[in-house]
Amino acid sequence: MLSRLLELVFPERCPACQALTQHLGLCGTCALSLYPTAPACPVCALPGRAEVTCSRCRLRPPPWRTVRAPYRYGGELAKAIRRFKWGGTQGGRPELARPLGKLLAPALTAIEVDVIVPVPLHRLRVRERGFSQALALALAARGFAGLTAPVIPGLLERRRATPEQAGLGRTAREQNVAGAFVVPDLAGVRGKHVLLVDDVITTGATAAACARVLRSAGAAEITVAALARAEM
């Protein structure tokens, strides 16, 4: 009854166009612009003609097992993600984590992990945005996917502020995040299968920097999940 009441008082709106909708996620019109990544590289989720490991992953194997990213970055989904991170009057729109988490959740079903770790923001960026979008997305997607592993943001920290990755090339992105992350509690990840969550994977530089630190801290396995996969 409480859920029904909340739906009446706060009806669901499409995170892309803000139109009223009867379900979580994008409305029917905006959903037409969703393009799945599949078929894609099974390692980095780069869309391709077949589900075979791409040349980039063969030449430089990333420090994770696989990336789960259900959609390509673009269209109304890209608009919704931008509104999620920057669309508020004083930062982002944390309430959009719920419909976006619903979109990510199907990619996380039937996965067994020990702990869920969002890609962290520096404390200055959290203060600027008002929240951590990866943490909000991880919490929402975990609930919809029915995962039992806990979301523990403190297991991975960003120890220095870095400029936004948007607009940077591959090499610049890698240099930008080099040495930016640290695992303060090694026991929290040692021997565990970690699910690393972010909103978008572009070159994979940020996810790779996080995964390397987690590997160095003793993580047994790392799976990366993101709502969207950009091509660069």
MIKE-308492 format. One line per field, with one value per residue (C-alpha): residue number from 1; x, y, z; residue in three letters. Coordinates in steps of 0.1 Angstrom, whole numbers, always signed. Layout:
i	(NUM,...)
x	(X,...)
y	(Y,...)
z	(Z,...)
aa	(ALA,...)
This chain:
i	(1,2,3,4,5,6,7,8,9,10,11,12,13,14,15,16,17,18,19,20,21,22,23,24,25,26,27,28,29,30,31,32,33,34,35,36,37,38,39,40,41,42,43,44,45,46,47,48,49,50,51,52,53,54,55,56,57,58,59,60,61,62,63,64,65,66,67,68,69,70,71,72,73,74,75,76,77,78,79,80,81,82,83,84,85,86,87,88,89,90,91,92,93,94,95,96,97,98,99,100,101,102,103,104,105,106,107,108,109,110,111,112,113,114,115,116,117,118,119,120,121,122,123,124,125,126,127,128,129,130,131,132,133,134,135,136,137,138,139,140,141,142,143,144,145,146,147,148,149,150,151,152,153,154,155,156,157,158,159,160,161,162,163,164,165,166,167,168,169,170,171,172,173,174,175,176,177,178,179,180,181,182,183,184,185,186,187,188,189,190,191,192,193,194,195,196,197,198,199,200,201,202,203,204,205,206,207,208,209,210,211,212,213,214,215,216,217,218,219,220,221,222,223,224,225,226,227,228,229,230,231,232)
x	(+0,+29,+45,+12,+8,+43,+36,+6,+24,+56,+48,+76,+92,+115,+150,+157,+127,+109,+76,+53,+57,+41,+73,+109,+136,+132,+97,+85,+95,+130,+136,+135,+169,+185,+210,+224,+262,+258,+274,+305,+340,+335,+363,+357,+322,+333,+305,+316,+304,+308,+314,+351,+379,+389,+424,+429,+422,+444,+473,+468,+447,+428,+430,+394,+377,+348,+327,+290,+276,+241,+238,+258,+263,+242,+207,+183,+203,+233,+209,+196,+231,+242,+211,+219,+253,+249,+212,+203,+202,+230,+247,+233,+200,+204,+168,+175,+196,+165,+153,+189,+196,+166,+181,+215,+200,+193,+231,+238,+215,+230,+263,+280,+303,+315,+314,+302,+325,+315,+342,+348,+347,+371,+355,+357,+337,+312,+307,+303,+279,+261,+265,+285,+267,+284,+275,+238,+237,+253,+228,+198,+210,+218,+183,+166,+190,+185,+222,+231,+267,+271,+279,+310,+322,+350,+370,+383,+392,+402,+431,+436,+412,+415,+400,+369,+378,+353,+372,+404,+420,+430,+466,+455,+428,+453,+477,+449,+439,+473,+480,+446,+431,+440,+426,+427,+416,+433,+413,+381,+390,+417,+406,+372,+354,+348,+320,+333,+304,+305,+280,+299,+329,+347,+384,+383,+412,+394,+381,+416,+432,+407,+411,+448,+448,+422,+443,+474,+454,+446,+413,+408,+386,+371,+340,+332,+296,+285,+252,+266,+297,+310,+332,+365)
y	(+0,+24,+16,+24,+56,+68,+60,+83,+111,+108,+92,+76,+99,+90,+99,+111,+132,+135,+123,+103,+66,+35,+17,+22,+29,+49,+56,+37,+65,+70,+32,+30,+47,+19,-1,-32,-38,-74,-89,-76,-85,-108,-91,-53,-53,-33,-37,-58,-81,-112,-122,-127,-111,-78,-71,-45,-70,-96,-72,-57,-80,-59,-66,-79,-110,-94,-62,-63,-33,-38,-7,+14,+50,+73,+85,+92,+70,+93,+122,+104,+97,+133,+145,+119,+134,+171,+178,+192,+228,+222,+191,+158,+140,+111,+101,+90,+61,+41,+40,+37,+9,-9,-8,-22,-49,-76,-76,-85,-114,-149,-134,-146,-120,-114,-77,-48,-17,+15,+35,+62,+100,+122,+139,+173,+160,+144,+177,+194,+168,+161,+123,+95,+84,+50,+43,+53,+32,+2,+3,+6,-21,-45,-43,-49,-77,-95,-97,-105,-93,-60,-26,-13,+20,+24,-5,+16,+53,+80,+97,+126,+147,+143,+163,+150,+122,+136,+151,+133,+108,+73,+80,+112,+93,+66,+93,+112,+83,+67,+63,+79,+50,+31,+2,+12,-22,-51,-77,-63,-76,-102,-135,-121,-118,-80,-64,-30,-6,+26,+44,+44,+26,+45,+35,+15,+36,+44,+8,-6,+17,+6,-31,-30,-16,-42,-70,-57,-57,-94,-96,-130,-119,-87,-82,-47,-35,-3,+9,+19,+12,+41,+35,+54)
z	(+0,+8,-26,-44,-24,-33,-69,-68,-50,-69,-102,-123,-149,-177,-168,-203,-213,-179,-193,-170,-175,-161,-155,-144,-170,-201,-214,-245,-269,-254,-251,-289,-289,-267,-286,-269,-269,-280,-300,-282,-270,-240,-221,-225,-240,-271,-297,-327,-354,-332,-296,-300,-280,-296,-308,-281,-253,-270,-272,-237,-215,-190,-152,-151,-162,-181,-185,-183,-201,-215,-237,-261,-249,-270,-278,-249,-225,-228,-221,-190,-177,-182,-163,-136,-130,-138,-143,-108,-97,-73,-88,-100,-98,-74,-77,-113,-99,-95,-131,-144,-119,-132,-167,-154,-132,-159,-168,-132,-126,-123,-112,-80,-64,-28,-27,-49,-51,-69,-87,-62,-67,-48,-18,-35,-65,-42,-25,-59,-73,-40,-43,-59,-90,-91,-55,-61,-93,-76,-47,-71,-95,-66,-53,-87,-96,-63,-54,-19,-19,+0,-16,+3,-11,+14,+1,-28,-24,-48,-30,-54,-74,-112,-140,-158,-183,-209,-238,-231,-254,-244,-233,-215,-197,-185,-173,-156,-133,-128,-91,-82,-63,-32,-12,+25,+39,+22,+41,+26,-9,-4,-20,-31,-64,-67,-88,-98,-109,-129,-150,-184,-197,-225,-229,-197,-182,-150,-145,-153,-128,-101,-111,-109,-74,-63,-79,-60,-28,-33,-51,-66,-95,-109,-130,-142,-147,-163,-176,-210,-232,-253,-283,-286)
aa	(MET,LEU,SER,ARG,LEU,LEU,GLU,LEU,VAL,PHE,PRO,GLU,ARG,CYS,PRO,ALA,CYS,GLN,ALA,LEU,THR,GLN,HIS,LEU,GLY,LEU,CYS,GLY,THR,CYS,ALA,LEU,SER,LEU,TYR,PRO,THR,ALA,PRO,ALA,CYS,PRO,VAL,CYS,ALA,LEU,PRO,GLY,ARG,ALA,GLU,VAL,THR,CYS,SER,ARG,CYS,ARG,LEU,ARG,PRO,PRO,PRO,TRP,ARG,THR,VAL,ARG,ALA,PRO,TYR,ARG,TYR,GLY,GLY,GLU,LEU,ALA,LYS,ALA,ILE,ARG,ARG,PHE,LYS,TRP,GLY,GLY,THR,GLN,GLY,GLY,ARG,PRO,GLU,LEU,ALA,ARG,PRO,LEU,GLY,LYS,LEU,LEU,ALA,PRO,ALA,LEU,THR,ALA,ILE,GLU,VAL,ASP,VAL,ILE,VAL,PRO,VAL,PRO,LEU,HIS,ARG,LEU,ARG,VAL,ARG,GLU,ARG,GLY,PHE,SER,GLN,ALA,LEU,ALA,LEU,ALA,LEU,ALA,ALA,ARG,GLY,PHE,ALA,GLY,LEU,THR,ALA,PRO,VAL,ILE,PRO,GLY,LEU,LEU,GLU,ARG,ARG,ARG,ALA,THR,PRO,GLU,GLN,ALA,GLY,LEU,GLY,ARG,THR,ALA,ARG,GLU,GLN,ASN,VAL,ALA,GLY,ALA,PHE,VAL,VAL,PRO,ASP,LEU,ALA,GLY,VAL,ARG,GLY,LYS,HIS,VAL,LEU,LEU,VAL,ASP,ASP,VAL,ILE,THR,THR,GLY,ALA,THR,ALA,ALA,ALA,CYS,ALA,ARG,VAL,LEU,ARG,SER,ALA,GLY,ALA,ALA,GLU,ILE,THR,VAL,ALA,ALA,LEU,ALA,ARG,ALA,GLU,MET)
